[in-house]
């Protein structure tokens, strides 16, 4: 597995592998990913924690010290760090290789993902780590609108309109409509075709299928210079960590802003361009 993970980016292995019978559920741990992938994830989480969260054009006041946001989500915006100023559009994948999709392998694989920072404990303070939680599946967000067949989200149009098209899982009829529309348009939309195939053969969210991604990444605080002790914790009147409260608000804002762009998996590549388009 180690040799394969160093050669084939995880998004391609997930896309193809989860189409195989009996491989639509289960858990994927850190052994599935190479060290470069895990280092990028660690950089994103520590960078977000170090800033203590930042809204559009507004930085938190000093009441929110660095390290208070120890649990939350990494959104597309959070891929931009000091080490990686390009963010999720940085295609670099490992030393000497470039991901042909134009997006980072982490973004193609995880999109928006959850994290939890496990603080080091006394006396050595050398056991810090980061837990990453995500789920790889395909949502019922496809349909045919006019001469287009592909991703339409939860639905196209207003729900109370007669011509409203509700997003569903892909079936054989929809695949036939896709083929007919390609002939009609005299242009092959490979991105949508591969995404339709992913939903048709891959793990469906509507059926409870999907791969749980659970990654634990050790953090050497002697190298990062970050420890994030409990003394940075502040609580609101409800007893919650202020960082958690702010994180919840931020997550809703980012979900509203990015929508499906925040969805994980190779769907990010198929939907928003790349060498296949």
C-alpha positions in Angstrom: 0.0 0.0 0.0 2.8 2.4 0.8 4.3 2.0 -2.7 0.9 2.6 -4.4 0.1 5.7 -2.2 3.3 7.3 -3.3 2.5 6.8 -7.0 -1.3 7.2 -7.4 -3.0 10.2 -5.7 -5.7 9.1 -3.2 -8.6 10.7 -5.0 -8.1 8.5 -8.0 -7.8 5.4 -5.8 -10.9 6.3 -4.0 -12.9 7.1 -7.1 -12.1 3.8 -8.8 -11.7 1.7 -5.7 -15.1 2.5 -4.2 -16.8 1.4 -7.5 -15.8 -2.2 -6.8 -18.4 -4.5 -5.2 -18.0 -4.8 -1.5 -15.9 -1.7 -1.2 -18.5 1.0 -0.7 -18.3 1.1 3.1 -15.6 0.8 5.7 -12.9 3.0 7.2 -9.7 4.5 5.7 -7.0 5.5 8.2 -3.7 7.4 7.9 -1.9 4.4 6.3 -3.8 5.1 3.1 -2.1 8.5 2.6 1.6 9.4 2.0 3.5 11.7 4.3 3.3 14.6 1.9 -0.5 14.5 2.1 -0.5 14.3 5.9 2.0 17.2 6.1 -0.3 19.4 4.0 -3.2 18.6 6.3 -1.2 19.3 9.4 -0.1 22.6 8.0 -3.7 23.7 7.3 -5.0 22.8 10.7 -2.1 24.4 12.6 -2.3 27.5 10.5 -6.0 27.9 11.2 -5.4 27.4 14.9 -2.5 29.8 14.9 -4.6 32.5 13.5 -7.4 31.8 16.0 -9.9 32.2 13.1 -10.4 35.0 10.7 -13.6 36.3 9.0 -13.8 38.1 5.7 -12.1 41.5 6.4 -12.3 41.0 10.1 -9.8 39.6 12.6 -10.9 38.4 16.0 -9.9 40.7 18.9 -7.3 39.8 21.4 -9.9 38.0 23.4 -9.5 35.1 21.1 -5.8 34.0 21.6 -3.9 31.8 19.2 -4.8 28.2 19.7 -8.4 28.5 21.0 -10.0 26.9 17.9 -8.9 23.4 18.5 -11.9 21.7 16.9 -13.8 22.7 13.7 -13.6 22.4 10.0 -11.2 23.3 7.2 -12.9 25.1 4.4 -11.5 25.9 0.9 -10.4 29.3 2.2 -8.3 27.6 4.9 -6.1 25.8 2.4 -4.1 29.0 2.0 -1.3 29.1 4.5 2.1 30.7 4.8 3.7 27.6 3.4 1.1 27.3 0.6 -0.1 30.7 -0.5 -1.9 29.3 -3.5 -4.4 27.4 -1.3 -6.5 24.6 -2.8 -5.5 25.5 -6.4 -1.9 24.4 -5.7 -1.5 21.2 -7.7 1.7 20.1 -6.1 1.5 16.5 -4.9 4.8 15.2 -3.5 8.3 16.0 -4.5 8.8 16.1 -8.2 5.1 15.5 -9.1 2.2 17.7 -10.0 -1.5 16.7 -9.7 -2.9 17.1 -13.2 -6.3 18.3 -11.9 -5.0 21.7 -11.0 -6.1 21.3 -7.4 -4.2 20.0 -4.5 -4.6 16.3 -3.8 -5.9 17.1 -0.3 -8.7 19.3 -1.7 -9.6 16.7 -4.3 -9.8 14.0 -1.6 -11.2 15.8 1.4 -12.7 19.1 0.3 -14.1 20.5 3.5 -13.1 18.3 6.4 -13.4 18.2 10.2 -10.4 18.3 12.6 -9.7 18.0 16.3 -6.4 19.0 17.9 -5.4 16.7 20.7 -3.2 18.8 23.0 0.0 17.4 24.5 -0.2 16.3 28.1 2.3 16.6 31.0 5.0 15.9 31.8 6.7 15.7 28.5 4.1 17.5 26.3 5.3 15.4 23.4 2.1 13.5 22.4 0.2 16.2 20.5 -1.8 15.0 17.4 -4.5 16.0 15.0 -7.6 13.8 14.2 -9.1 14.3 10.7 -12.7 13.1 10.1 -14.4 13.0 6.7 -16.7 10.8 4.7 -16.3 9.9 1.0 -19.7 9.4 -0.7 -21.9 10.7 -3.5 -25.0 12.8 -2.7 -28.3 12.5 -4.8 -27.6 15.8 -6.6 -28.1 14.9 -10.3 -30.7 15.4 -13.0 -31.5 16.6 -16.5 -32.3 20.2 -17.2 -32.9 20.9 -20.9 -29.9 19.6 -22.8 -27.8 19.3 -19.7 -27.4 16.1 -17.6 -25.2 16.2 -14.6 -24.8 17.9 -11.2 -27.7 20.2 -10.3 -27.4 20.2 -6.5 -30.5 19.4 -4.4 -32.6 20.8 -7.2 -32.9 23.2 -10.1 -35.3 26.1 -9.9 -37.8 26.9 -7.2 -39.4 24.0 -5.4 -42.9 25.3 -5.9 -42.5 25.8 -9.7 -43.9 23.3 -12.2 -40.6 22.9 -14.0 -38.6 22.3 -10.8 -36.2 19.4 -11.1 -35.2 17.6 -7.9 -31.7 16.2 -7.6 -31.6 12.4 -7.4 -29.2 9.5 -7.6 -28.1 8.5 -11.1 -29.9 5.6 -12.7 -29.7 4.0 -16.2 -32.3 6.4 -17.6 -30.2 9.4 -16.5 -27.1 7.9 -18.1 -29.0 7.4 -21.3 -30.2 11.1 -21.2 -26.5 12.1 -20.7 -25.4 10.2 -23.8 -28.3 11.6 -25.9 -27.4 15.2 -24.8 -23.8 14.7 -25.7 -24.8 13.7 -29.2 -27.3 16.6 -29.4 -24.7 19.1 -28.2 -22.0 17.6 -30.3 -19.6 18.1 -27.4 -18.4 15.6 -24.8 -18.7 16.9 -21.2 -16.3 14.4 -19.7 -16.4 16.1 -16.3 -20.1 15.5 -15.8 -19.9 12.0 -17.3 -17.3 10.9 -14.8 -19.2 12.4 -12.0 -22.4 10.7 -13.1 -20.5 7.4 -13.2 -19.1 8.0 -9.8 -22.6 8.3 -8.3 -24.0 5.4 -10.3 -21.3 2.9 -9.3 -19.8 4.5 -6.2 -21.0 4.7 -2.6 -24.4 6.6 -2.3 -25.1 8.8 0.6 -28.8 8.1 0.3 -28.2 4.4 1.0 -25.9 5.1 3.9 -22.9 4.0 1.9 -19.5 5.7 2.1 -16.0 5.4 3.3 -15.3 7.0 6.7 -11.9 8.7 6.6 -10.2 8.9 10.0 -6.6 10.1 10.1 -4.4 10.7 13.1 -1.3 12.8 12.5 1.3 13.2 15.2 2.5 16.8 15.8 6.1 17.4 16.9 5.6 20.6 19.0 9.4 21.0 19.3 9.5 21.6 15.5 6.2 23.5 15.0 6.7 25.9 18.0 3.0 25.5 18.8 1.7 23.8 21.9 -1.7 25.3 22.5 -2.0 24.6 26.2 -5.2 24.8 28.1 -4.4 28.2 29.4 -5.5 29.7 26.1 -9.0 28.5 26.7 -11.8 31.0 27.3 -15.4 30.2 27.8 -18.7 31.9 27.0 -21.6 32.0 29.5 -22.8 28.7 28.2 -19.6 27.0 29.2 -18.4 26.4 25.7 -14.9 27.0 24.4 -15.1 30.5 22.7 -13.1 29.1 19.9 -15.7 26.4 19.4 -18.5 28.9 19.4 -16.8 31.1 16.9 -15.9 28.1 14.8 -19.6 27.1 14.5 -20.5 30.5 13.3 -17.6 30.5 10.8 -18.5 27.1 9.5 -22.1 28.2 8.7 -20.8 31.3 6.9 -18.3 29.2 4.8 -20.9 26.6 4.0 -23.3 29.3 2.7 -20.5 30.8 0.7 -18.9 27.8 -0.9 -21.8 25.4 -1.1 -20.9 22.2 -3.0 -17.4 23.5 -3.6 -16.7 22.4 0.0 -17.7 18.8 -0.8 -14.9 16.3 -0.7 -13.8 13.8 -3.2 -12.7 13.9 -6.9 -16.1 15.6 -7.4 -14.3 18.9 -6.8 -12.1 18.3 -9.9 -14.9 17.1 -12.2 -17.2 19.9 -11.3 -14.8 22.8 -11.4 -12.5 22.0 -14.3 -9.2 20.4 -14.8 -7.4 18.4 -17.5 -10.4 16.2 -18.1 -12.6 19.1 -19.2 
